[in-house]
Amino acid sequence: MAILDKIVKPMIAGLGITSKRLGHSRPTVMYPEDKREQFPRTRWRHVLTRHDDGLEKCIGCSLCAGACPARCIYVDAGENTEENRLSPGERHAVRYEINMLRCIFCGYCQDACPTGAIVLRKDFELANYDREEFIFTKEMLLEPALSERSK
């Protein structure tokens, strides 16, 4: 009786669950032609945004780097000058890098940014073959200016 209770009954229960699941059909998505709809709170690719006038929103405050639990963001700030104005504030990010191999896509960088410069979009196609190409630089992250987007 003890063998029946400890071994046979759980095996029959497990096989019952398996047999129920065999009747269900799973939809096949023909990727990349068809893409599955992402969940509303999906966070994948980082993007540095711009103001409508083309200036960068990033002011080089490094709050995103401080909020990152994986320590994958590096920001090097520089001063804006009248002849070289990249952002509306006193400073701008000279160098902005994210190590995507270390990133856990938590969204804390987006939450910590006071200007809304860094956002995580739903673009999930981030695969690559070389480790060096997973270091996203400012040029790779910065969205094109409005004049470049209209072309």
ZADO-1210 file (C-alpha; in nm, 4 decimals, padded with zeros to 6 digits):
<atoms>
<atom x="00.0000" y="00.0000" z="00.0000" code="MET" pos="1"/>
<atom x="00.2890" y="00.2386" z="00.0772" code="ALA" pos="2"/>
<atom x="00.4395" y="00.1906" z="-00.2699" code="ILE" pos="3"/>
<atom x="00.1035" y="00.2649" z="-00.4284" code="LEU" pos="4"/>
<atom x="00.0709" y="00.5952" z="-00.2386" code="ASP" pos="5"/>
<atom x="00.4308" y="00.7136" z="-00.2890" code="LYS" pos="6"/>
<atom x="00.5079" y="00.6093" z="-00.6457" code="ILE" pos="7"/>
<atom x="00.2113" y="00.5025" z="-00.8530" code="VAL" pos="8"/>
<atom x="-00.0416" y="00.7743" z="-00.7630" code="LYS" pos="9"/>
<atom x="00.2000" y="01.0658" z="-00.8378" code="PRO" pos="10"/>
<atom x="00.2992" y="00.9002" z="-01.1665" code="MET" pos="11"/>
<atom x="-00.0645" y="00.8670" z="-01.2726" code="ILE" pos="12"/>
<atom x="-00.1322" y="01.2300" z="-01.1734" code="ALA" pos="13"/>
<atom x="00.1685" y="01.3460" z="-01.3774" code="GLY" pos="14"/>
<atom x="00.0668" y="01.1455" z="-01.6804" code="LEU" pos="15"/>
<atom x="-00.2852" y="01.2900" z="-01.6512" code="GLY" pos="16"/>
<atom x="-00.1477" y="01.6459" z="-01.6673" code="ILE" pos="17"/>
<atom x="00.0712" y="01.5529" z="-01.9637" code="THR" pos="18"/>
<atom x="-00.2179" y="01.3956" z="-02.1524" code="SER" pos="19"/>
<atom x="-00.4317" y="01.7091" z="-02.1011" code="LYS" pos="20"/>
<atom x="-00.1539" y="01.9301" z="-02.2433" code="ARG" pos="21"/>
<atom x="-00.1069" y="01.7098" z="-02.5502" code="LEU" pos="22"/>
<atom x="-00.4485" y="01.8130" z="-02.6788" code="GLY" pos="23"/>
<atom x="-00.3615" y="02.1859" z="-02.6826" code="HIS" pos="24"/>
<atom x="-00.2224" y="02.3397" z="-02.9986" code="SER" pos="25"/>
<atom x="00.0509" y="02.6046" z="-02.9831" code="ARG" pos="26"/>
<atom x="00.0394" y="02.8831" z="-03.2402" code="PRO" pos="27"/>
<atom x="00.3449" y="02.9011" z="-03.4626" code="THR" pos="28"/>
<atom x="00.4807" y="03.2482" z="-03.5352" code="VAL" pos="29"/>
<atom x="00.6669" y="03.2732" z="-03.8664" code="MET" pos="30"/>
<atom x="00.9486" y="03.4969" z="-03.7431" code="TYR" pos="31"/>
<atom x="01.0843" y="03.7385" z="-03.8823" code="PRO" pos="32"/>
<atom x="00.7949" y="03.7966" z="-04.1243" code="GLU" pos="33"/>
<atom x="00.5408" y="03.7862" z="-03.8418" code="ASP" pos="34"/>
<atom x="00.6287" y="03.9121" z="-03.4974" code="LYS" pos="35"/>
<atom x="00.4460" y="03.8294" z="-03.1797" code="ARG" pos="36"/>
<atom x="00.2894" y="04.1246" z="-03.0000" code="GLU" pos="37"/>
<atom x="00.5028" y="04.2349" z="-02.7048" code="GLN" pos="38"/>
<atom x="00.3617" y="04.2806" z="-02.3574" code="PHE" pos="39"/>
<atom x="00.2705" y="04.6417" z="-02.2666" code="PRO" pos="40"/>
<atom x="00.5548" y="04.6824" z="-02.0146" code="ARG" pos="41"/>
<atom x="00.8239" y="04.5242" z="-02.2318" code="THR" pos="42"/>
<atom x="01.1680" y="04.6871" z="-02.1962" code="ARG" pos="43"/>
<atom x="01.4468" y="04.5995" z="-02.4389" code="TRP" pos="44"/>
<atom x="01.6620" y="04.8334" z="-02.6459" code="ARG" pos="45"/>
<atom x="01.7981" y="05.1517" z="-02.4891" code="HIS" pos="46"/>
<atom x="01.7584" y="05.4758" z="-02.6858" code="VAL" pos="47"/>
<atom x="01.8938" y="05.8239" z="-02.6102" code="LEU" pos="48"/>
<atom x="01.6237" y="06.0701" z="-02.7128" code="THR" pos="49"/>
<atom x="01.6372" y="06.4262" z="-02.8426" code="ARG" pos="50"/>
<atom x="01.4313" y="06.7410" z="-02.7990" code="HIS" pos="51"/>
<atom x="01.2163" y="06.8607" z="-03.0902" code="ASP" pos="52"/>
<atom x="01.4822" y="07.1187" z="-03.1829" code="ASP" pos="53"/>
<atom x="01.7449" y="06.8433" z="-03.2239" code="GLY" pos="54"/>
<atom x="01.9358" y="06.8963" z="-02.8983" code="LEU" pos="55"/>
<atom x="02.0158" y="06.5887" z="-02.6907" code="GLU" pos="56"/>
<atom x="01.8112" y="06.5391" z="-02.3768" code="LYS" pos="57"/>
<atom x="02.1040" y="06.3806" z="-02.1891" code="CYS" pos="58"/>
<atom x="02.2735" y="06.6347" z="-01.9631" code="ILE" pos="59"/>
<atom x="02.5477" y="06.3997" z="-01.8413" code="GLY" pos="60"/>
<atom x="02.4257" y="06.3828" z="-01.4807" code="CYS" pos="61"/>
<atom x="02.5142" y="06.0088" z="-01.4425" code="SER" pos="62"/>
<atom x="02.2012" y="05.9340" z="-01.2399" code="LEU" pos="63"/>
<atom x="02.1276" y="05.6437" z="-01.4754" code="CYS" pos="64"/>
<atom x="02.4711" y="05.4962" z="-01.4038" code="ALA" pos="65"/>
<atom x="02.4168" y="05.5360" z="-01.0305" code="GLY" pos="66"/>
<atom x="02.0761" y="05.3666" z="-01.0417" code="ALA" pos="67"/>
<atom x="02.1951" y="05.0702" z="-01.2507" code="CYS" pos="68"/>
<atom x="02.2246" y="04.7578" z="-01.0299" code="PRO" pos="69"/>
<atom x="02.4419" y="04.5799" z="-01.2887" code="ALA" pos="70"/>
<atom x="02.6828" y="04.8767" z="-01.3225" code="ARG" pos="71"/>
<atom x="02.6736" y="04.8511" z="-01.7008" code="CYS" pos="72"/>
<atom x="02.6371" y="05.2250" z="-01.7829" code="ILE" pos="73"/>
<atom x="02.9295" y="05.4666" z="-01.8143" code="TYR" pos="74"/>
<atom x="02.8749" y="05.8405" z="-01.8611" code="VAL" pos="75"/>
<atom x="03.1523" y="06.0952" z="-01.9167" code="ASP" pos="76"/>
<atom x="03.0172" y="06.4508" z="-01.9027" code="ALA" pos="77"/>
<atom x="03.1563" y="06.7654" z="-02.0600" code="GLY" pos="78"/>
<atom x="03.0698" y="07.1336" z="-02.0564" code="GLU" pos="79"/>
<atom x="02.8554" y="07.2924" z="-02.3266" code="ASN" pos="80"/>
<atom x="02.9950" y="07.6006" z="-02.4969" code="THR" pos="81"/>
<atom x="02.8145" y="07.8608" z="-02.7050" code="GLU" pos="82"/>
<atom x="02.9833" y="07.7406" z="-03.0252" code="GLU" pos="83"/>
<atom x="02.9308" y="07.3704" z="-02.9429" code="ASN" pos="84"/>
<atom x="02.5894" y="07.3313" z="-02.7776" code="ARG" pos="85"/>
<atom x="02.4689" y="06.9701" z="-02.7734" code="LEU" pos="86"/>
<atom x="02.2118" y="06.9867" z="-02.4923" code="SER" pos="87"/>
<atom x="02.0053" y="07.2679" z="-02.3406" code="PRO" pos="88"/>
<atom x="02.1810" y="07.2525" z="-02.0020" code="GLY" pos="89"/>
<atom x="02.5320" y="07.3443" z="-01.8928" code="GLU" pos="90"/>
<atom x="02.6656" y="06.9943" z="-01.9576" code="ARG" pos="91"/>
<atom x="02.6247" y="06.7113" z="-02.2055" code="HIS" pos="92"/>
<atom x="02.7361" y="06.3507" z="-02.2301" code="ALA" pos="93"/>
<atom x="03.0654" y="06.3353" z="-02.4171" code="VAL" pos="94"/>
<atom x="03.0769" y="05.9587" z="-02.3836" code="ARG" pos="95"/>
<atom x="02.7784" y="05.7355" z="-02.3042" code="TYR" pos="96"/>
<atom x="02.8219" y="05.3583" z="-02.3103" code="GLU" pos="97"/>
<atom x="02.6076" y="05.0633" z="-02.2074" code="ILE" pos="98"/>
<atom x="02.7503" y="04.7133" z="-02.1802" code="ASN" pos="99"/>
<atom x="02.4520" y="04.5134" z="-02.3037" code="MET" pos="100"/>
<atom x="02.6043" y="04.1834" z="-02.1880" code="LEU" pos="101"/>
<atom x="02.5752" y="04.3028" z="-01.8286" code="ARG" pos="102"/>
<atom x="02.2390" y="04.4789" z="-01.8626" code="CYS" pos="103"/>
<atom x="01.9445" y="04.3101" z="-01.6900" code="ILE" pos="104"/>
<atom x="01.6820" y="04.5347" z="-01.8589" code="PHE" pos="105"/>
<atom x="01.5339" y="04.6447" z="-01.5274" code="CYS" pos="106"/>
<atom x="01.4453" y="04.9976" z="-01.6422" code="GLY" pos="107"/>
<atom x="01.5992" y="05.1727" z="-01.3401" code="TYR" pos="108"/>
<atom x="01.8054" y="05.3935" z="-01.5724" code="CYS" pos="109"/>
<atom x="01.4864" y="05.5128" z="-01.7394" code="GLN" pos="110"/>
<atom x="01.3222" y="05.5798" z="-01.4027" code="ASP" pos="111"/>
<atom x="01.6242" y="05.7693" z="-01.2659" code="ALA" pos="112"/>
<atom x="01.6709" y="06.0027" z="-01.5650" code="CYS" pos="113"/>
<atom x="01.5387" y="06.3514" z="-01.4764" code="PRO" pos="114"/>
<atom x="01.5123" y="06.4640" z="-01.8391" code="THR" pos="115"/>
<atom x="01.3712" y="06.1459" z="-01.9938" code="GLY" pos="116"/>
<atom x="01.6810" y="06.1062" z="-02.2095" code="ALA" pos="117"/>
<atom x="01.7209" y="05.7293" z="-02.1815" code="ILE" pos="118"/>
<atom x="01.4192" y="05.5141" z="-02.2662" code="VAL" pos="119"/>
<atom x="01.3802" y="05.1413" z="-02.3217" code="LEU" pos="120"/>
<atom x="01.1874" y="05.0558" z="-02.6360" code="ARG" pos="121"/>
<atom x="01.0298" y="04.7313" z="-02.7579" code="LYS" pos="122"/>
<atom x="01.3011" y="04.6489" z="-03.0141" code="ASP" pos="123"/>
<atom x="01.4201" y="04.3064" z="-02.8972" code="PHE" pos="124"/>
<atom x="01.6502" y="04.2128" z="-03.1863" code="GLU" pos="125"/>
<atom x="01.9800" y="04.2591" z="-03.0056" code="LEU" pos="126"/>
<atom x="02.1714" y="03.9455" z="-03.1101" code="ALA" pos="127"/>
<atom x="02.5278" y="03.9659" z="-03.2363" code="ASN" pos="128"/>
<atom x="02.8330" y="03.7441" z="-03.2802" code="TYR" pos="129"/>
<atom x="03.1123" y="03.9608" z="-03.1381" code="ASP" pos="130"/>
<atom x="03.1385" y="04.0596" z="-02.7727" code="ARG" pos="131"/>
<atom x="03.2832" y="04.4000" z="-02.8649" code="GLU" pos="132"/>
<atom x="02.9669" y="04.4924" z="-03.0512" code="GLU" pos="133"/>
<atom x="02.7593" y="04.4582" z="-02.7342" code="PHE" pos="134"/>
<atom x="02.9126" y="04.7797" z="-02.6000" code="ILE" pos="135"/>
<atom x="02.6562" y="05.0330" z="-02.7224" code="PHE" pos="136"/>
<atom x="02.8098" y="05.3773" z="-02.7658" code="THR" pos="137"/>
<atom x="02.6398" y="05.7150" z="-02.7677" code="LYS" pos="138"/>
<atom x="02.6326" y="05.7164" z="-03.1478" code="GLU" pos="139"/>
<atom x="02.4545" y="05.3795" z="-03.1525" code="MET" pos="140"/>
<atom x="02.2041" y="05.4806" z="-02.8836" code="LEU" pos="141"/>
<atom x="02.1209" y="05.8340" z="-02.9966" code="LEU" pos="142"/>
<atom x="01.8050" y="05.8569" z="-03.2045" code="GLU" pos="143"/>
<atom x="01.8414" y="06.0494" z="-03.5305" code="PRO" pos="144"/>
<atom x="01.7624" y="06.4214" z="-03.5367" code="ALA" pos="145"/>
<atom x="01.4245" y="06.5246" z="-03.6748" code="LEU" pos="146"/>
<atom x="01.5853" y="06.6497" z="-03.9972" code="SER" pos="147"/>
<atom x="01.7602" y="06.3122" z="-04.0479" code="GLU" pos="148"/>
<atom x="01.4404" y="06.1153" z="-03.9740" code="ARG" pos="149"/>
<atom x="01.2421" y="06.2955" z="-04.2441" code="SER" pos="150"/>
<atom x="01.4858" y="06.1898" z="-04.5188" code="LYS" pos="151"/>
</atoms>
